[in-house]
């Protein structure tokens, strides 16, 4: 991306969205852990929402930290 | 391969595959909010023609490369190829390997330097410089027609997906999604489209990657999946790429000659090397090396796409407790069709939140495909049709305004053309029909122009026209007399649809090349000084020898090529 026109990097937008998505999905996974729904998905014992949500937070966090506005 | 969508199915389908909860809906809404926000944010940076149509030619290799591959990764492609895999097995994976990787690497290393060095804004722009105005007009008009038709197909596919999966109203899906694309592309131009495509790339991967991961855990890995498929469907080979292609007796009814020369050469090189929708993305890179590296990055991720498209289709064969059927049978019996395999797998493994992410991935796929079409259409219309044919001398601001209006026009025309899709037996076959008409002959014309300085302007025009007409007449012949497929596809055992498209592409390219060569031999070539920067041997291509090995495009292209060979051997 251009330095001369000072865009906010697209990576920052992507990181932000992934962090928000990660938090929402992780939260949904924790809720399901304690209050399991009636219709369980296959392999539900893996609790994919929890670790996939965490993965999104980590990936998103790296991008937010690395490309946040104002950081050189 | 089939992805048949007919009106009665759309209007009467009583079922829906999944119900989204509040978290899922929130995830989808946040996505729409962000893409619109990026569009509005980018508007202030898109004031000149160079900004609006070529994103200022200042993007990095990663952004150009991810956008390059994302523009190709539409929802139609994901749903259609997953369905095709369930129906025909891993043979469909050729679309991602033999029918993609060699062509993308050829684009990166051989053709891209000419596109980039001549500083043209489009592929028809290159054709104008190389062959003159008549050939440019023919290629630009055919490209514009193809683009809005393809955009309509993509739009219709998305609306059907939303209807079948979520029970959403089809008009609601079409209008909300297409207006969102129209707003963010018209506001921020190509830069906005590209930035959103990079975002969509992440969402598509992160939304779909969980399916193969959990699926392979369920089946006990690849070997476990293959064993389950063999047990569920004995006597059929769904898991080998080449083993069954020595004859036409395989699920797709295609011989390896058709796969290699029709699909891997004619269709693939036509699409990847001359379809401006795709090439526009890498032409925005800040320099030639970045453009080449970006293209190679795209090749790498293209090679990986079977993980999120082909593997879910195969896993469907292994784990679903019922057998999917063709669309007509599904309509009669109420069973699930092949086309539903990807959403069915999504529902199988994804609980609250993850479901919203998966649906967002499908919507993102649609929007990236459509944004690619309308942004390329706006450029070709403005610079290759409107400027030379209607208004040669106007200000830069005028052409930017035209580009913005044209984006909106492209979306509205796409909505209209979406309804054309309904009369065809298969939406992907239809896409290939349109595609083979226009894009395959373009490849012959452009590559001969780049690599053979003797090729004349008259030969460029007549070769292109002959290729388009040959393709059209072969299609018409088979449509009027389906038994003619035995001549077009060289075997009475070849199947209509995929097979005749592949062979028609091969004939179209052969006709194009033969006519171009013959006409060249009888007409006068351009003088050498007019071909500088356009033709091999008369163009100075910057050396990359001073870069360290790991920064040279050829290094990474070699790595991708090795990966391509290894994957084909593993899955032989």
HADDOCK unambig.tbl for C-alpha pairs under 7 A between the chains (distance, minus, plus):
assign (segid A and resid 1 and name CA) (segid B and resid 58 and name CA) 6.45 0.50 0.50
assign (segid A and resid 1 and name CA) (segid B and resid 59 and name CA) 5.25 0.50 0.50
assign (segid A and resid 1 and name CA) (segid B and resid 60 and name CA) 6.09 0.50 0.50
assign (segid A and resid 2 and name CA) (segid B and resid 58 and name CA) 6.25 0.50 0.50
assign (segid A and resid 10 and name CA) (segid B and resid 195 and name CA) 6.16 0.50 0.50
assign (segid A and resid 14 and name CA) (segid B and resid 199 and name CA) 5.73 0.50 0.50
assign (segid A and resid 21 and name CA) (segid B and resid 27 and name CA) 6.72 0.50 0.50
assign (segid A and resid 24 and name CA) (segid B and resid 353 and name CA) 6.79 0.50 0.50
assign (segid A and resid 25 and name CA) (segid B and resid 353 and name CA) 4.69 0.50 0.50
assign (segid A and resid 25 and name CA) (segid B and resid 354 and name CA) 6.41 0.50 0.50
assign (segid A and resid 28 and name CA) (segid B and resid 352 and name CA) 6.20 0.50 0.50
assign (segid A and resid 28 and name CA) (segid B and resid 353 and name CA) 6.20 0.50 0.50
assign (segid A and resid 41 and name CA) (segid B and resid 348 and name CA) 5.49 0.50 0.50
assign (segid A and resid 41 and name CA) (segid B and resid 349 and name CA) 5.38 0.50 0.50
assign (segid A and resid 41 and name CA) (segid B and resid 350 and name CA) 6.55 0.50 0.50
assign (segid A and resid 41 and name CA) (segid B and resid 351 and name CA) 6.21 0.50 0.50
assign (segid A and resid 42 and name CA) (segid B and resid 348 and name CA) 5.66 0.50 0.50
assign (segid A and resid 42 and name CA) (segid B and resid 349 and name CA) 5.43 0.50 0.50
assign (segid A and resid 43 and name CA) (segid B and resid 349 and name CA) 6.90 0.50 0.50
assign (segid A and resid 49 and name CA) (segid B and resid 354 and name CA) 6.38 0.50 0.50
